[in-house]
């Protein structure tokens, strides 16, 4: 059993999801804090990463070009409680609008829920979606190694596999 645990720790688990397992919130005084996230993926995977180690890659949930926010400090503080590191994929307000609000929420979500009549097929959304998936792929490529097990989760990131292949991974 010891040898099995030793081998498992050699191969790091990397979770990649649209959002990090934290929620950034702004208080009334304009100060930011990172609260633990919730939901099925966080509930299932956070204890696994805390126990065996690993990395979580995702978007912190706010546009970094419009907010007065020190993401690095917030993540450093949040990591102390989580027990494993986070790597943010920062997005501009324009990227959030096209990738998240646009392609993911106005095209993919309705398609995956058999609501095709609610789709808004704005061509600009596709470029934003591809650009953000490429951004995720670059962060993955920069922070993982050949022995890592990478779990890409969320329909928001369908294109990441193609982008990783194009990066030679």
C-alpha positions in Angstrom: 0.0 0.0 0.0 2.9 2.4 0.8 4.3 1.9 -2.7 1.0 2.6 -4.3 0.5 5.9 -2.4 4.1 6.9 -3.2 3.4 6.3 -6.9 0.1 8.2 -6.8 1.8 11.3 -5.4 4.4 11.2 -8.2 1.6 11.8 -10.8 -0.1 15.1 -9.9 -3.8 15.6 -10.5 -4.6 18.9 -12.3 -8.2 20.0 -12.4 -9.0 22.5 -15.1 -12.4 24.1 -14.9 -14.1 27.3 -16.0 -14.0 28.6 -12.4 -11.5 28.2 -9.6 -12.9 26.5 -6.4 -13.3 29.9 -4.8 -15.6 32.8 -5.2 -14.2 36.3 -5.3 -16.5 38.8 -3.5 -16.3 42.5 -3.0 -17.4 43.9 0.4 -19.2 47.2 0.9 -15.9 49.0 1.5 -14.6 47.9 -1.9 -12.3 45.2 -0.4 -12.1 41.8 -2.0 -12.1 38.4 -0.4 -11.9 34.8 -1.6 -14.6 32.5 -0.2 -14.7 28.8 -0.7 -16.7 27.7 -3.8 -19.5 25.2 -3.8 -21.1 22.9 -6.3 -20.6 19.3 -7.3 -17.1 19.5 -8.8 -15.7 21.5 -5.8 -17.4 19.2 -3.3 -16.0 16.1 -5.1 -12.5 17.2 -6.1 -11.3 19.6 -3.4 -10.9 16.9 -0.8 -9.0 14.7 -3.3 -6.6 17.5 -4.1 -6.2 18.4 -0.5 -5.4 14.7 0.3 -3.1 13.8 -2.6 -1.8 17.2 -3.8 -2.3 18.7 -7.2 -3.3 21.9 -8.9 -6.5 23.6 -9.8 -6.5 25.9 -12.9 -9.5 28.2 -13.7 -10.9 31.6 -14.1 -11.2 33.6 -10.8 -14.7 34.8 -11.9 -14.0 38.5 -12.4 -12.6 40.6 -15.2 -9.2 41.7 -14.2 -9.0 44.8 -16.4 -12.0 46.5 -14.8 -11.5 45.7 -11.1 -9.1 47.0 -8.6 -8.2 43.6 -7.4 -5.0 41.9 -6.3 -5.7 38.4 -7.5 -2.3 37.0 -6.5 -2.8 38.1 -2.9 -6.3 36.7 -2.7 -5.2 33.4 -4.2 -2.2 33.1 -1.8 -4.6 33.6 1.1 -7.2 31.1 -0.3 -4.5 28.5 -0.9 -3.7 28.4 2.8 -7.2 27.1 3.6 -7.5 24.9 0.5 -4.3 22.9 0.9 -3.4 22.9 -2.8 -2.4 25.6 -5.2 -4.5 27.5 -7.7 -3.4 28.9 -11.0 -5.7 31.6 -12.4 -6.6 32.2 -16.0 -7.3 35.9 -16.1 -9.8 37.3 -18.5 -10.6 40.8 -19.7 -14.1 42.1 -19.6 -14.3 41.7 -23.4 -13.3 38.0 -23.1 -15.8 37.4 -20.3 -18.5 38.9 -22.4 -17.8 36.9 -25.6 -16.6 33.6 -24.1 -18.7 33.3 -21.0 -21.8 35.3 -21.4 -21.8 34.9 -25.2 -20.7 31.6 -26.6 -21.0 29.4 -23.4 -24.2 30.8 -22.1 -26.0 31.9 -25.3 -25.0 29.1 -27.6 -23.6 26.0 -25.8 -25.9 26.0 -22.8 -29.1 26.2 -24.9 -27.8 23.6 -27.4 -26.9 21.2 -24.6 -30.4 21.6 -23.0 -32.4 21.1 -26.3 -33.3 24.8 -26.4 -32.0 25.7 -29.9 -34.5 28.5 -30.4 -32.9 30.4 -27.5 -29.4 30.4 -29.1 -27.9 33.6 -30.2 -25.4 32.7 -32.9 -23.3 35.9 -32.8 -20.2 35.1 -34.9 -18.0 37.2 -32.6 -18.6 34.8 -29.8 -16.8 32.0 -31.6 -13.5 34.0 -31.8 -13.7 34.9 -28.1 -14.4 31.3 -27.2 -11.4 30.0 -29.2 -9.1 32.7 -27.8 -10.1 32.0 -24.2 -9.7 28.2 -24.7 -6.3 28.9 -26.1 -5.5 31.0 -23.0 -6.5 28.1 -20.8 -4.3 25.7 -22.9 -1.3 28.0 -22.5 -1.7 28.1 -18.7 -2.0 24.3 -18.6 1.1 24.0 -20.8 3.1 26.4 -18.6 2.2 24.7 -15.3 2.0 21.0 -16.0 4.4 18.2 -16.9 4.3 15.0 -18.8 3.5 12.9 -15.7 0.6 15.0 -14.6 -3.0 13.8 -15.0 -5.1 16.6 -16.4 -8.8 16.6 -15.9 -10.5 19.3 -18.1 -14.1 19.9 -16.9 -16.9 22.1 -18.1 -18.5 22.6 -21.5 -16.9 26.1 -21.4 -13.6 24.3 -22.2 -14.4 22.0 -25.1 -11.8 23.5 -27.3 -8.9 23.2 -24.8 -8.0 19.7 -26.0 -7.5 21.0 -29.6 -5.5 24.0 -28.4 -3.2 21.7 -26.3 -2.7 19.5 -29.4 -1.8 22.6 -31.4 0.8 23.5 -28.7 2.3 20.0 -29.2 1.0 18.5 -26.0 
